[in-house]
Amino acid sequence: MNTTAASQAFSSAAPVIALHCSGSGAAQWRKLGDVLGSRHALVAPEHYGCESTGPWSGERAFTLADEAARTVGIIDASSGKVHLVGHSYGGGVALRAALERPKRIASLTLYEPSAFHLLKTMGSYGAHALAEIIAISKRTADGVSCGDYRGAAASFVDYWGGAGAWDALRPSIQAALTRWAPKAPLDFRALLEERTPAHAYAALHVPALILRGQHAPVPTRAIAERLPMLMPAARLAVIDGAGHMGPVTHAEEVNAAIARHIAEADATVFSS
């Protein structure tokens, strides 16, 4: 069952909150809902910039905490703990929400979370990855600033999905991403300027599965490999053949891994 309503009456099983990547939407997680079935309520809130949510208000500089506020509200509206799932930008948002409500998280599953601020703490390897992200961030922002939203969206999609990914999209999806493009610089800035120190993730004593694609880009590969060193109950798994968009291109494998992790976390709770 899918809903974006924070007031959803949840069953005794912990609900699953799934956060989509930049430029996507709640529909990204439809197949995950099918895999979870009736056991868990699936809540898929959409980020600022999506048509259902609208643009950021512009009243101040946008931060990751601003994006996470909706998810924190859903957590607060639930009767117990929740499972958090996030992909890319959604993974960065999920980490921020988890840190704000660490005792309310039953498990975390993050596919290549784009916690780019961590790259600043990872020496020369991190510096190389950070430079790569700053370059695509600038290219996207330059396209937006001059009004070339389509060009900005195309650069963004081809970076994360590989050369030709934009041209392979249906025209309706290209049009939707072109409308979304002005939000992209806000997402990049929020992730790059996040002030959470690396040591803060040690407070997340929850079962955490960090997933990455076999062909992950250097920045998100580095972050996915770093997080299990920072979180006391985290482990890394690699999805064979997948890239950064694994939750879309390899949905069957990714959703199965997510469902297994949630089931294992539930079994631990129920047996204790």
GUZA-442414 format. One line per field, with one value per residue: residue in one letter; x, y, z of N, C-alpha, C in turn. Coordinates in Angstrom, 3 decimals, m for minus. Layout:
# GUZA-442414
type (A  ...);
n_east (X  ...);
n_north (Y  ...);
n_up (Z  ...);
ca_east (X  ...);
ca_north (Y  ...);
ca_up (Z  ...);
c_east (X  ...);
c_north (Y  ...);
c_up (Z  ...);
# end
This chain:
# GUZA-442414
type (M  N  T  T  A  A  S  Q  A  F  S  S  A  A  P  V  I  A  L  H  C  S  G  S  G  A  A  Q  W  R  K  L  G  D  V  L  G  S  R  H  A  L  V  A  P  E  H  Y  G  C  E  S  T  G  P  W  S  G  E  R  A  F  T  L  A  D  E  A  A  R  T  V  G  I  I  D  A  S  S  G  K  V  H  L  V  G  H  S  Y  G  G  G  V  A  L  R  A  A  L  E  R  P  K  R  I  A  S  L  T  L  Y  E  P  S  A  F  H  L  L  K  T  M  G  S  Y  G  A  H  A  L  A  E  I  I  A  I  S  K  R  T  A  D  G  V  S  C  G  D  Y  R  G  A  A  A  S  F  V  D  Y  W  G  G  A  G  A  W  D  A  L  R  P  S  I  Q  A  A  L  T  R  W  A  P  K  A  P  L  D  F  R  A  L  L  E  E  R  T  P  A  H  A  Y  A  A  L  H  V  P  A  L  I  L  R  G  Q  H  A  P  V  P  T  R  A  I  A  E  R  L  P  M  L  M  P  A  A  R  L  A  V  I  D  G  A  G  H  M  G  P  V  T  H  A  E  E  V  N  A  A  I  A  R  H  I  A  E  A  D  A  T  V  F  S  S);
n_east (0.857  0.637  1.274  1.390  0.660  1.150  m0.428  m1.188  m2.637  m0.783  m0.002  0.791  3.288  6.414  6.289  7.497  9.501  10.275  12.619  13.064  15.391  17.053  15.134  13.377  10.467  7.701  6.752  8.956  9.280  7.251  7.411  8.819  6.892  5.175  6.740  7.012  4.391  1.426  2.347  3.885  3.228  3.908  5.434  5.933  7.192  7.466  10.082  10.929  10.419  9.244  6.183  3.984  4.663  5.748  7.788  10.761  10.417  12.054  12.645  14.893  18.342  18.509  18.586  19.738  18.366  15.963  14.809  14.614  12.707  10.025  10.074  10.874  8.593  6.745  7.824  7.449  4.695  4.093  3.291  5.274  8.542  10.256  11.145  13.731  14.387  16.502  17.559  20.375  20.158  17.910  18.919  20.805  19.052  17.627  19.626  20.019  17.475  17.399  19.425  18.217  16.139  17.093  16.329  13.982  14.223  13.996  15.422  17.915  18.209  20.252  20.874  23.652  23.979  24.052  25.869  27.642  29.224  30.847  32.977  34.857  36.304  37.955  40.589  43.012  41.752  39.071  39.104  39.506  37.129  35.322  35.925  34.968  32.205  31.678  32.204  30.111  27.999  28.423  28.183  25.505  24.265  25.118  23.727  21.109  21.213  21.462  19.147  18.895  17.340  16.732  19.206  20.666  19.329  19.815  22.623  22.835  21.396  22.866  25.287  24.728  23.389  24.887  26.467  24.247  21.981  20.072  19.015  17.757  15.475  11.883  10.011  8.125  9.172  11.600  10.598  9.434  11.710  13.066  11.409  11.862  14.552  15.534  15.652  17.819  20.439  20.015  19.782  22.371  23.914  22.873  23.655  26.455  27.103  26.244  26.504  26.952  29.182  31.542  31.852  29.418  27.703  28.122  26.267  24.100  22.838  21.625  20.374  21.919  21.951  24.074  24.006  25.553  26.064  27.740  29.027  29.314  29.548  32.587  32.328  29.951  30.522  32.743  31.556  29.642  31.334  32.596  30.684  29.940  32.129  31.726  29.296  27.986  26.501  26.418  26.569  28.041  26.835  27.045  25.501  25.425  26.332  24.967  24.592  24.643  21.918  20.670  18.322  16.320  17.102  17.848  15.756  14.487  16.524  17.536  15.250  14.628  16.832  16.456  13.989  14.715  16.550  14.924  13.151  14.930  15.681  13.222  12.797  14.792  13.925  11.442  12.272  13.618);
n_north (m1.190  2.157  5.462  8.999  10.343  11.735  11.140  8.520  5.553  3.274  m0.253  m2.910  m3.757  m2.231  0.696  1.357  3.847  5.259  6.962  8.794  9.292  12.295  14.162  12.137  10.357  9.363  7.122  5.639  3.691  1.856  m0.876  m1.881  m1.663  m3.656  m5.906  m5.855  m6.211  m6.750  m6.654  m4.487  m1.033  1.145  4.183  6.883  9.704  12.754  14.868  18.396  20.277  18.310  17.773  17.244  18.304  20.824  23.835  24.752  27.160  29.403  31.175  31.217  30.058  26.852  23.692  20.366  19.563  20.917  19.500  17.011  17.402  16.762  13.966  13.479  14.416  12.453  10.241  11.082  11.000  8.362  5.336  3.862  2.520  3.034  1.760  2.940  3.795  4.741  6.276  7.508  10.952  10.738  8.919  10.478  12.278  10.488  9.675  12.076  12.414  10.122  10.669  12.736  11.447  9.070  6.983  6.098  4.557  1.555  0.143  0.802  1.186  1.928  2.981  3.752  6.352  9.859  11.378  13.740  15.443  13.869  13.178  15.129  14.364  12.312  12.184  12.115  10.480  10.990  13.694  13.700  12.467  14.333  16.567  15.667  15.572  18.256  19.335  18.293  19.359  22.103  22.259  21.599  23.651  25.883  25.503  25.829  28.484  29.972  29.461  27.152  24.687  22.148  21.286  21.248  19.237  17.078  16.797  16.111  13.659  12.048  11.934  10.428  8.213  7.306  7.744  8.628  8.029  10.045  10.439  8.036  8.192  8.483  11.018  12.293  11.901  13.211  15.803  16.164  16.053  18.268  20.314  19.921  20.558  23.139  22.616  20.981  22.260  23.086  20.671  19.571  21.541  21.397  18.832  18.969  20.970  20.067  19.856  17.825  16.038  13.391  11.577  11.594  9.675  7.380  7.246  5.956  3.222  1.027  m1.671  m1.545  m1.505  m0.945  m0.334  m0.649  m0.168  m2.414  m0.969  1.592  5.198  6.996  8.910  8.113  5.473  5.655  6.821  4.868  2.806  3.926  4.503  2.065  1.894  3.882  3.541  1.584  m0.806  m1.487  m2.807  m3.586  m4.204  m5.356  m4.795  m6.801  m5.916  m3.521  0.096  3.477  3.956  1.664  0.944  1.385  0.265  m2.295  m3.275  m5.581  m7.111  m5.200  m4.459  m6.913  m7.276  m5.129  m5.866  m8.277  m7.341  m5.714  m7.667  m9.252  m7.424  m7.044  m9.648  m9.848  m7.988  m9.114  m11.483  m10.781);
n_up (0.000  m0.917  0.158  0.654  2.811  5.941  8.063  7.903  9.140  10.686  10.581  12.944  12.172  11.465  9.496  6.144  4.972  1.999  0.117  m2.764  m5.542  m6.759  m9.067  m9.567  m8.372  m6.242  m7.577  m8.207  m6.316  m6.583  m7.349  m5.198  m3.221  m4.133  m3.654  m0.869  m0.129  1.809  4.349  5.284  5.498  2.888  2.588  0.546  0.349  m1.539  m2.776  m2.475  m5.449  m6.934  m8.709  m7.117  m4.691  m5.018  m5.472  m3.576  m0.982  m1.030  0.952  2.460  2.511  1.186  2.858  3.750  5.989  5.693  3.575  4.782  6.703  6.102  6.069  8.714  9.969  9.186  10.486  13.131  13.200  13.166  14.964  16.105  15.579  12.396  9.151  7.132  3.804  1.150  m1.910  m3.511  m3.621  m2.003  m0.188  1.153  2.361  3.959  5.766  7.158  8.336  9.929  11.776  13.140  14.404  15.860  17.605  16.628  14.427  12.749  10.835  8.305  4.833  2.262  m0.965  m2.626  m1.206  m1.476  0.233  0.066  1.576  3.125  1.540  1.863  4.011  3.373  2.464  m0.267  m2.149  m1.638  m2.266  m5.027  m5.868  m4.891  m6.453  m8.889  m8.414  m7.831  m10.321  m12.004  m10.627  m11.002  m13.787  m14.120  m12.622  m14.100  m16.481  m15.568  m14.636  m16.952  m18.201  m19.682  m19.097  m20.069  m21.120  m18.751  m17.328  m19.036  m18.865  m16.172  m16.043  m17.838  m16.500  m14.139  m15.156  m17.277  m20.490  m23.059  m21.653  m21.293  m23.896  m24.198  m22.713  m22.467  m24.214  m22.524  m19.980  m20.217  m20.471  m17.949  m16.308  m17.259  m16.337  m13.639  m13.316  m12.215  m9.485  m9.080  m8.573  m5.927  m4.558  m4.918  m3.580  m0.965  m0.191  m0.443  1.355  3.781  7.302  9.102  11.088  10.355  12.460  13.730  12.706  14.084  16.030  15.053  15.812  14.376  12.346  9.285  5.830  3.259  m0.065  m3.245  m6.766  m9.012  m10.955  m9.901  m9.815  m9.079  m6.842  m5.319  m4.928  m3.233  m0.953  m0.258  0.482  2.626  4.635  6.108  7.766  9.541  10.797  13.357  12.979  10.303  6.954  3.776  0.494  m2.875  m5.965  m8.628  m11.927  m11.915  m11.991  m10.811  m10.948  m10.115  m8.476  m10.311  m12.820  m12.074  m10.523  m9.484  m8.195  m6.371  m4.857  m3.720  m2.045  m0.299  0.889  2.144  4.037  5.647  6.616  8.080  10.059  11.323  12.286  14.188  16.081  16.864  17.990  20.190);
ca_east (0.000  1.441  0.628  2.313  0.023  1.818  m1.412  m1.572  m2.716  0.100  m0.240  1.758  4.603  6.979  6.145  8.703  9.547  11.229  12.924  13.540  16.552  16.771  14.517  12.428  9.262  7.220  6.548  10.189  9.213  6.035  7.743  9.172  5.620  4.677  7.556  6.695  3.040  0.542  2.942  4.358  2.766  4.994  5.208  6.922  7.047  8.220  10.917  10.693  10.726  8.279  4.947  3.042  5.158  5.994  9.176  11.223  9.816  13.002  12.698  16.257  19.166  17.971  19.487  19.274  17.380  14.679  14.246  14.329  11.633  8.809  10.281  10.842  7.187  6.113  8.315  6.779  3.278  3.945  3.089  6.470  9.716  10.065  12.272  14.046  15.046  16.802  18.430  21.093  19.750  17.015  19.745  21.330  17.935  17.332  20.643  19.738  16.279  17.758  20.178  17.304  15.260  17.816  15.651  12.740  14.573  14.111  16.522  18.258  18.736  20.649  21.549  24.568  23.545  24.943  26.317  28.879  30.058  31.814  34.155  35.822  37.031  38.493  41.916  43.172  40.721  37.852  39.261  39.286  35.695  34.646  36.112  34.068  30.843  31.607  32.170  28.760  27.140  28.605  27.632  24.052  23.884  25.334  22.608  19.924  21.368  21.289  17.832  18.919  16.928  16.835  20.614  21.067  18.770  20.503  23.942  22.605  20.984  23.962  26.321  24.310  22.918  25.808  26.284  23.098  20.825  19.056  18.380  16.960  14.254  10.696  9.859  7.371  10.083  12.515  9.883  9.291  13.025  13.365  10.683  12.472  15.969  15.957  15.876  19.071  21.513  19.718  20.119  23.825  24.435  22.465  24.482  27.854  27.269  25.753  27.506  27.067  30.537  31.564  31.725  28.029  26.982  28.300  25.073  23.050  22.988  20.507  20.817  22.017  22.465  24.523  24.094  26.097  26.160  29.072  29.602  29.012  30.482  33.601  31.894  29.017  31.237  33.552  30.663  29.066  32.360  32.994  29.653  30.012  33.198  31.271  28.066  28.364  25.765  26.213  27.321  27.995  26.560  27.198  24.542  26.155  25.878  24.222  25.263  24.026  20.465  20.281  16.944  15.442  17.536  17.946  14.775  14.196  17.597  17.630  14.087  14.755  17.810  15.800  12.981  15.407  17.123  13.812  12.662  15.920  15.582  11.974  12.980  15.627  13.078  10.412  12.867  14.308);
ca_north (0.000  3.374  6.711  10.058  11.044  11.510  10.702  7.135  4.694  2.172  m1.521  m3.195  m3.827  m0.900  1.146  1.589  5.154  5.141  8.285  8.666  10.074  13.589  14.110  11.032  10.593  8.229  5.952  4.853  2.619  1.052  m2.297  m2.239  m1.882  m4.972  m6.924  m5.824  m6.719  m6.142  m6.685  m3.154  0.151  1.847  5.621  7.397  11.156  13.351  15.999  19.688  20.233  17.417  18.498  17.056  19.031  22.212  24.292  25.293  28.475  30.467  32.145  31.194  29.057  25.503  22.742  18.983  19.496  21.354  18.378  15.899  17.744  16.018  12.593  13.513  14.540  11.140  9.424  11.534  10.648  6.914  4.891  3.189  2.699  2.938  1.384  4.009  3.391  5.923  6.117  8.700  12.099  10.214  8.313  11.568  12.774  9.461  9.765  13.258  12.128  9.116  11.329  13.553  10.561  7.788  5.938  5.730  3.869  0.100  m0.246  1.694  0.599  3.075  2.650  4.831  7.644  10.932  12.190  14.244  16.114  12.916  13.125  16.103  13.747  11.041  12.319  12.402  9.756  11.775  14.969  13.414  12.228  15.596  17.406  15.152  16.001  19.710  19.614  18.061  20.332  23.395  22.158  21.646  24.991  26.813  25.332  26.439  29.940  30.621  29.116  25.914  23.638  20.851  20.924  20.921  17.923  16.071  16.580  15.421  12.276  11.308  11.658  9.364  7.031  6.922  8.413  8.142  7.781  11.066  10.172  6.814  8.465  8.890  12.478  12.771  11.908  14.327  17.046  16.262  16.365  19.650  21.154  19.734  20.925  24.218  22.114  20.225  22.949  23.100  19.347  19.472  22.415  20.869  17.661  19.366  21.873  19.441  20.079  16.683  15.463  11.955  10.773  11.598  8.486  6.316  7.217  5.171  1.818  0.315  m2.499  m0.704  m2.138  0.026  m0.975  0.111  m0.920  m2.858  0.096  2.859  6.301  7.102  9.571  7.334  4.251  5.997  7.035  3.579  2.006  4.606  4.500  0.933  2.128  4.916  3.117  0.356  m2.012  m1.365  m3.686  m3.200  m5.237  m4.870  m5.342  m7.137  m5.375  m2.273  1.363  4.322  3.882  0.285  0.746  1.443  m0.675  m3.619  m3.163  m6.878  m7.463  m4.199  m4.559  m8.157  m7.022  m4.253  m6.635  m9.213  m6.598  m5.327  m8.883  m9.636  m6.478  m7.369  m10.915  m9.568  m7.309  m9.998  m12.569  m10.261);
ca_up (0.000  m1.033  0.555  1.061  3.915  7.226  9.046  7.638  10.322  10.390  11.243  14.002  11.550  11.224  8.112  5.359  4.311  0.894  m0.410  m4.133  m5.957  m7.385  m10.378  m9.638  m7.577  m5.457  m8.437  m8.240  m5.321  m6.760  m7.338  m3.818  m2.539  m4.530  m2.981  0.558  0.037  2.807  5.695  5.655  4.784  2.207  2.494  m0.403  0.211  m2.634  m2.380  m3.129  m6.868  m7.574  m8.986  m6.009  m3.516  m5.372  m5.322  m2.300  m0.764  m1.333  2.057  3.013  1.842  1.329  3.502  3.805  7.067  5.136  2.814  5.695  7.645  5.765  6.536  10.178  10.343  9.016  11.598  14.350  13.121  13.272  16.350  16.587  14.736  10.949  8.302  6.189  2.569  0.343  m3.074  m3.950  m2.809  m0.973  0.842  1.966  3.173  4.962  6.813  7.977  9.137  10.927  12.833  13.926  15.172  15.850  18.381  15.954  13.188  12.878  9.957  7.198  3.599  1.450  m2.214  m3.018  m0.666  m1.942  1.361  m0.517  2.572  3.663  0.675  2.367  5.131  2.878  1.894  m1.689  m2.891  m1.477  m2.974  m6.446  m6.036  m4.639  m7.637  m9.923  m8.078  m7.984  m11.760  m12.543  m9.959  m11.685  m15.136  m13.974  m12.174  m15.208  m17.391  m14.957  m14.514  m18.246  m18.720  m20.463  m18.168  m20.740  m21.151  m17.382  m17.012  m19.849  m18.264  m14.901  m16.310  m18.462  m15.495  m13.227  m15.869  m18.331  m21.781  m23.806  m20.779  m21.563  m25.185  m24.080  m21.962  m23.215  m24.235  m21.362  m18.832  m20.463  m20.175  m16.494  m15.759  m17.628  m15.371  m12.313  m13.322  m11.311  m8.127  m9.008  m7.843  m4.489  m4.037  m4.846  m2.534  0.342  0.099  m0.308  2.495  5.017  8.341  10.003  11.073  10.078  13.677  14.206  12.244  15.074  16.883  14.396  16.206  13.763  11.218  8.088  4.616  2.268  m1.366  m4.380  m7.993  m9.431  m11.779  m9.249  m10.031  m8.024  m5.604  m4.506  m4.528  m2.060  0.191  0.113  1.151  3.858  5.670  7.045  8.735  10.468  11.455  14.070  12.580  8.859  6.066  2.369  m0.502  m4.239  m6.921  m9.852  m13.190  m11.760  m11.791  m9.798  m11.057  m9.847  m8.037  m11.484  m13.854  m11.470  m9.443  m8.865  m7.267  m5.311  m3.974  m2.950  m0.982  0.675  1.606  3.032  5.166  6.525  7.276  9.093  11.173  12.031  12.998  15.359  17.066  17.365  18.750  21.383);
c_east (0.884  0.645  1.692  1.756  0.697  0.862  m1.865  m1.562  m1.927  m0.305  0.838  3.171  5.099  6.783  7.504  8.571  10.648  11.392  13.635  14.756  16.112  16.173  13.515  11.190  8.843  7.070  7.796  10.087  7.976  6.338  8.193  7.906  5.034  5.428  7.214  5.304  2.286  1.172  3.350  3.641  3.980  4.608  6.317  6.737  7.905  8.940  10.420  11.145  9.856  6.952  3.951  3.396  5.354  7.424  9.487  10.736  10.743  13.170  14.065  17.056  18.661  19.016  18.899  18.233  16.005  14.016  13.822  13.135  10.352  8.911  10.257  9.404  6.442  6.549  7.576  5.299  3.036  3.861  4.314  7.644  9.358  11.328  12.485  14.828  15.337  17.755  19.049  20.749  18.819  17.769  20.373  20.259  17.615  18.345  20.376  18.530  16.595  18.524  19.291  16.384  15.892  17.102  14.351  12.978  14.762  15.237  16.734  18.707  18.998  21.386  22.338  24.103  24.551  25.287  27.673  29.781  31.118  33.077  35.251  36.699  37.845  39.806  41.929  42.131  39.405  37.926  39.023  37.794  34.901  34.754  35.178  32.636  30.689  31.511  30.774  27.760  27.210  27.991  26.105  23.588  24.055  24.193  21.345  20.033  21.176  19.958  17.776  18.581  17.062  18.288  21.132  20.585  19.496  21.885  23.832  22.310  22.127  25.107  25.939  23.917  23.845  25.472  25.131  21.860  19.703  18.295  17.476  15.637  13.097  10.567  9.112  8.244  11.121  11.861  9.737  10.618  13.459  12.655  11.323  13.851  16.357  16.186  17.249  20.194  21.271  20.078  21.629  24.375  24.105  23.342  25.937  28.109  26.717  26.856  27.658  28.485  30.485  31.324  30.284  27.288  27.172  27.098  23.952  23.288  21.812  21.049  20.789  22.642  22.805  24.738  24.796  26.090  27.585  29.794  29.283  30.005  31.431  33.061  30.981  29.595  32.031  32.686  30.077  30.076  32.800  31.959  29.698  31.147  32.770  30.075  28.269  27.661  25.472  27.072  27.099  27.673  26.606  26.198  25.261  25.503  25.215  25.153  24.522  22.503  19.941  18.854  15.918  15.810  17.615  16.986  14.531  15.245  17.661  16.466  14.111  15.729  17.211  14.823  13.627  15.953  16.044  13.299  13.627  15.859  14.323  12.144  13.807  14.801  12.109  10.977  13.519  13.346);
c_north (1.228  4.576  7.731  10.817  10.708  10.959  9.270  6.341  3.425  0.909  m1.746  m3.340  m2.417  m0.504  1.355  2.943  5.084  6.487  8.172  9.544  11.408  13.390  12.998  11.376  9.324  6.965  5.085  3.614  1.735  m0.444  m2.761  m2.490  m3.238  m6.083  m6.992  m6.367  m6.007  m6.074  m5.294  m2.090  0.827  3.307  6.201  8.896  11.681  14.615  17.298  19.597  19.270  18.157  18.364  17.910  20.512  22.619  24.675  26.728  29.628  31.479  32.217  30.171  27.664  24.574  21.339  18.803  19.940  20.222  17.247  16.156  16.968  14.571  12.517  13.634  13.222  10.199  9.792  11.136  9.147  6.509  4.208  3.487  2.549  2.388  2.516  3.436  4.661  5.606  7.463  9.902  11.663  9.519  9.355  12.144  11.777  9.486  10.942  13.013  11.125  9.733  12.207  12.707  9.176  6.662  5.467  4.945  2.378  m0.445  0.840  0.852  1.744  2.602  3.871  6.204  8.737  11.904  12.796  14.943  15.182  12.838  14.072  15.524  12.534  11.183  12.562  11.687  10.520  13.088  14.796  13.220  13.513  16.526  16.963  15.616  17.510  20.081  19.402  19.004  21.682  23.365  22.248  23.047  26.021  26.715  25.981  27.960  30.662  30.255  27.857  24.743  22.250  20.374  20.530  19.532  16.822  15.760  15.766  13.938  11.464  11.048  10.441  8.081  6.526  7.613  7.779  7.918  8.779  10.754  8.942  7.035  8.822  10.404  13.023  12.841  13.016  15.658  17.247  16.637  17.788  20.615  21.089  20.380  22.077  23.771  21.462  20.973  23.016  21.765  19.204  20.305  21.875  19.687  18.045  20.188  21.301  19.464  18.913  16.118  13.952  11.129  10.703  10.330  7.293  6.210  6.374  3.682  1.015  m0.562  m1.670  m1.498  m1.032  m0.727  m0.054  m0.783  m1.333  m1.754  1.479  3.939  6.433  7.777  8.710  5.978  4.523  6.158  5.717  2.704  2.619  4.443  3.278  1.047  3.112  4.478  1.739  m0.909  m2.014  m2.375  m3.241  m4.411  m4.592  m5.570  m5.551  m6.508  m4.023  m1.073  2.160  4.229  2.463  0.084  0.809  0.361  m2.112  m3.705  m4.497  m7.245  m6.492  m4.332  m5.836  m7.978  m6.144  m5.056  m7.632  m8.505  m6.183  m6.533  m9.339  m8.718  m6.753  m8.630  m10.718  m8.921  m8.289  m11.139  m12.110  m10.057);
c_up (0.000  m0.558  0.872  2.255  5.231  8.257  8.825  8.937  10.044  11.156  12.291  13.439  11.270  9.768  7.462  4.675  3.261  0.206  m1.753  m4.417  m6.564  m8.775  m10.559  m8.810  m6.876  m6.287  m8.540  m7.364  m5.470  m6.686  m5.955  m3.012  m2.873  m3.812  m1.493  0.836  1.139  4.196  6.177  4.839  4.168  2.034  1.615  m0.602  m0.922  m2.164  m3.004  m4.589  m7.637  m7.722  m7.838  m4.799  m3.800  m5.099  m3.877  m2.186  m1.130  m0.220  2.727  2.220  2.182  1.936  3.451  4.908  6.584  4.359  3.740  6.594  7.364  6.275  8.054  10.672  10.220  10.133  12.887  14.378  13.242  14.737  16.938  15.690  13.258  10.303  7.296  5.005  1.774  m0.782  m3.427  m3.054  m1.695  0.142  1.748  2.887  4.282  6.095  7.741  8.879  10.242  12.086  13.713  14.804  15.292  16.585  17.740  14.661  13.460  12.008  8.915  6.009  2.640  0.211  m2.679  m2.526  m1.005  m0.818  1.005  0.488  3.146  2.813  1.158  3.475  4.690  2.111  0.398  m2.543  m2.822  m2.240  m4.473  m6.723  m5.852  m5.845  m8.769  m9.675  m8.246  m9.463  m12.336  m11.885  m10.660  m13.083  m15.099  m13.598  m13.289  m16.214  m16.868  m14.969  m15.838  m18.907  m19.553  m19.545  m18.793  m20.784  m19.775  m17.003  m17.775  m19.275  m16.988  m15.139  m16.907  m17.487  m14.662  m13.949  m16.954  m19.646  m22.550  m22.968  m21.046  m22.852  m25.132  m23.351  m22.893  m23.183  m23.017  m20.119  m18.997  m20.112  m18.673  m15.845  m16.099  m16.684  m13.994  m12.209  m12.393  m9.866  m7.987  m8.289  m6.337  m3.855  m3.875  m3.686  m1.142  0.750  0.348  0.949  3.800  6.068  9.324  9.960  10.900  11.334  14.196  13.807  13.169  16.001  16.295  14.659  15.672  12.643  9.939  6.953  3.630  0.956  m2.359  m5.604  m8.278  m10.207  m11.209  m9.654  m8.843  m6.757  m4.737  m4.130  m3.249  m0.820  0.673  0.851  2.478  4.978  6.599  8.057  9.815  11.304  12.068  13.609  11.087  8.108  4.628  1.509  m1.881  m5.148  m8.250  m11.084  m13.122  m11.680  m10.732  m9.804  m10.859  m9.369  m9.166  m12.493  m13.364  m10.279  m8.743  m7.827  m6.091  m4.335  m3.146  m1.795  0.109  1.530  2.570  4.257  6.157  7.287  8.366  10.304  11.994  12.858  14.256  16.474  17.691  18.212  20.034  22.536);
# end
